[in-house]
């Protein structure tokens, strides 16, 4: 995907407060408003990787053993993956909302995520039990990044879930 802003211009106003000198009256005027314009036209859209892909594989394996004259159902191993190219999380090429950081600072390099699961399904398909692991290589990657440095003095990075695992049981009637 190739994405870019066709036309995106933002105007900010910065306030500069003149420092007061000790023992002197306050300066006149005490502050000045400085208008600034940022032209993001032609930059990549936020969180839009040029390339990404995802896929999965699974295979149903009948369990042939009999218990009490009934079959044991099926086992289904599943493997899934996703890959995303570099992403930028602001309109200024990852340089912050005022374009004052190094390029890509508010971004994420390309990354892979792998998941796996094993599902047992009863012969009558009324009961399933799935054990799963998401992000099983424990890839650490940003899912978002915010430049709040001007107002709050904070840069906020949001990271995706680390390796998680669990079991899910389902009963259909």
C-alpha positions in Angstrom: 0.0 0.0 0.0 1.3 3.4 -0.9 -0.4 6.1 1.0 0.2 9.8 1.4 -1.5 12.9 2.5 -2.7 14.8 -0.6 -3.0 18.1 1.2 -2.4 18.5 5.0 -1.3 21.8 6.4 -1.5 22.6 10.1 -1.0 25.9 11.8 0.1 26.2 15.4 0.7 29.2 17.6 3.6 29.1 20.1 3.6 31.6 22.9 7.0 33.0 24.0 7.0 34.5 27.4 9.7 37.1 28.0 11.6 36.5 31.3 11.2 39.1 34.0 14.4 40.6 35.2 14.8 40.8 38.9 13.9 44.3 40.3 12.6 45.5 36.9 9.0 46.0 35.8 7.6 43.2 33.5 8.5 43.5 29.9 6.0 45.1 27.5 4.5 43.0 26.0 5.0 40.2 28.5 4.7 37.6 25.7 4.6 37.2 21.9 2.5 34.7 19.9 4.6 33.1 17.1 2.5 31.5 14.4 4.0 28.4 12.8 2.9 26.3 9.8 3.7 22.7 9.1 3.1 21.2 5.7 2.6 17.4 5.9 1.5 17.1 2.3 3.1 14.1 0.6 4.0 12.4 3.9 3.0 8.8 4.6 -0.3 8.2 6.4 -0.1 7.3 10.1 0.4 3.6 10.8 0.3 2.6 7.1 3.1 0.1 6.2 4.0 -0.1 2.6 3.9 -3.9 2.8 2.2 -6.3 5.2 1.1 -9.9 5.0 -0.6 -12.5 7.1 -1.4 -16.2 6.8 -2.3 -19.3 8.6 -2.1 -23.1 8.3 -4.2 -25.7 10.0 -4.7 -29.4 9.5 -7.5 -31.6 11.0 -6.3 -34.9 12.3 -8.9 -37.6 13.1 -8.2 -39.4 16.4 -8.9 -43.0 15.5 -8.9 -44.5 19.0 -12.2 -45.7 20.4 -13.3 -45.3 24.0 -16.6 -46.9 24.9 -17.3 -47.5 21.3 -17.0 -43.8 20.4 -14.3 -42.0 18.5 -12.2 -39.3 20.2 -12.9 -36.6 17.6 -10.2 -34.5 16.0 -7.1 -32.6 16.8 -6.4 -29.4 14.8 -3.0 -27.8 15.1 -3.0 -24.2 13.7 -0.1 -21.8 13.0 -0.6 -18.2 12.0 1.8 -15.3 11.2 1.8 -11.7 10.3 4.5 -9.3 9.1 4.3 -5.5 8.8 6.8 -3.2 7.2 8.1 -0.1 9.0 5.3 2.2 10.2 5.3 5.8 11.3 3.0 7.1 14.0 2.7 10.8 13.1 2.2 12.9 10.0 5.8 14.2 9.9 7.6 11.1 9.0 8.0 9.9 12.6 9.6 13.1 13.7 6.9 14.3 16.1 3.9 16.6 15.6 6.3 19.6 15.3 8.9 17.8 13.2 11.6 18.3 15.8 12.8 14.7 16.5 15.0 12.5 14.3 13.2 10.7 11.5 11.4 7.6 12.5 11.5 8.4 16.3 7.8 8.0 16.4 7.7 4.8 14.4 8.2 1.0 14.5 10.7 -1.1 12.4 9.3 -4.1 10.5 8.3 -7.0 12.6 6.9 -10.6 12.6 4.3 -12.0 15.0 3.7 -15.8 15.3 0.8 -17.6 16.9 0.0 -21.2 17.5 -3.0 -23.3 18.8 -4.1 -26.9 19.2 -7.8 -27.6 19.2 -9.5 -30.9 20.2 -13.0 -31.2 18.9 -15.3 -34.0 20.2 -16.7 -36.5 17.7 -20.2 -34.9 17.8 -18.6 -31.4 17.5 -20.5 -30.2 20.6 -17.3 -29.6 22.7 -14.0 -28.0 21.8 -10.9 -27.3 23.9 -8.2 -25.0 22.5 -4.8 -24.3 23.9 -3.2 -21.2 22.3 -0.2 -19.0 22.4 -0.2 -15.5 20.8 3.1 -13.8 19.9 4.9 -16.9 21.0 8.4 -15.4 20.2 7.5 -12.5 22.5 8.2 -9.8 19.9 8.2 -6.4 21.5 6.8 -3.8 19.1 5.0 -0.4 19.3 1.3 -0.4 18.3 1.1 3.4 18.6 3.3 6.3 19.6 2.2 9.8 20.6 4.1 13.1 20.7 2.7 14.9 23.8 6.0 16.7 24.5 4.8 20.2 23.8 1.7 20.2 26.1 2.3 17.5 28.7 6.1 17.0 28.4 5.5 13.3 27.7 6.2 10.9 24.8 3.7 8.0 25.0 4.6 4.7 23.4 2.0 2.0 23.4 3.3 -1.6 23.0 1.4 -4.6 21.8 0.7 -7.5 24.1 3.7 -9.7 25.0 3.5 -13.5 24.7 0.1 -14.6 26.0 -1.3 -18.0 26.3 -4.4 -19.7 27.5 -7.2 -22.2 27.0 -10.6 -21.8 25.6 -13.4 -24.3 26.1 -16.6 -24.2 24.0 -19.8 -26.1 24.4 -22.4 -26.0 21.6 -25.9 -27.2 22.1 
